[in-house]
Amino acid sequence: MRKHCTMAELLAVRDGQGNAWAQAHADECPYCRHELDLIYRRVSALRALQAYRPPRDRWDVIREQARRERRGRTIRRWGWNSLAAAAGIALLIGIRSIPGTAAGEQQTAELQDLMAQSRTLEAALHSYDPNSRVLNGRAAGIIADLEDRIAVVDAGIAQVDRERAPNTELVNLWRNRVDLMDALVNVHVTRANYVGF
């Protein structure tokens, strides 16, 4: 025999559609009575919330904002690819490791490995076609934060390359970029798996 009502049974009791056992149990059991009271309070609190209705003349503003955001995403996407390709080419041409030293050769190998990982993650990201999916606010915030952080790292890579800084700094920036790209891909993979497409 069951000890307590399920949430579905409590909701049915609240709506006056519960079966006789659930109604009797909710009346007798302090735990289920407390849960039912919480449901009533939540419904009352939700009904007490002020209803917000957008003004009807805002559609043109919203449509224009959506177009700007879509344009910005497209520019950012192509900007990342172009910046990553340019940085990769510049690095391959201008790698300044000290010939004959194991540390220089190790940094060069690690740098090339990180660049390859970054390209693989970008390809994985584009295979999920993130621009064709609907985002909730939380996911959009996380994605925007990651994209902004990647843009900052890309700018740092370009600056280090222009200044001909030591390879150690460049390796650290590429490592950071790979970590951020991995997190971004994971957000999209998790969303695609959760939503089911």
C-alpha positions, 0 to 999 in steps of 0.5 A: 500500500502506498504511503502518500499521494503522488503530485498528480493525485494532489493536483487532481484533488486540488482541481476537484477531480481526485479519486476517493482514496487520494481525497481521503488521504490528503485530508488525513495525512499531515504530509500530503495536506502540507504539500496540497497547501503548498500547491494552493499557495503557489497557485495563489502567488502565481495568480497575484503576479502582475501580467505584463503585456508588450505594447502592440507597436513594438513589432518593428523594433523587435524585428529590427533587433532580431535582424541586427542580432542575426547579422552580428552572429553571422559576422562573428561566426565568419570573423572567428573562422577568418581570425583563426585561419589567419592566426594559424597561417601566421603562426605556421609561418612565423613560429619563432622557436629556438632551433635545436632546443627540446623546449622550443620543439615541444612548444611548437608541437604543442602549439600545432596540436592545440591549433588542430584541436581548435579547428576540430572543435570549430568544425564540430560546432558548425556541424550542430548549426547553432544558428538554426536552433531556438535558445532559451535565455540561460543557454543564450547567456552562456553561449554569448559569454563563451563567444565573447571570451573566445573573441578576447582570446582571439584578439590576444592571439593576434596581438601576440603574433603581431608583437612576436611574443614568446611561444609560451604566451601563445601556447597558453592563449591557444590552450585557453581558446581550445578550452573555451571552444570545448565548453561552447561545443558542449553547451550546443551538444547538451542542448541538441541532446536535451531538445532532441534535434 
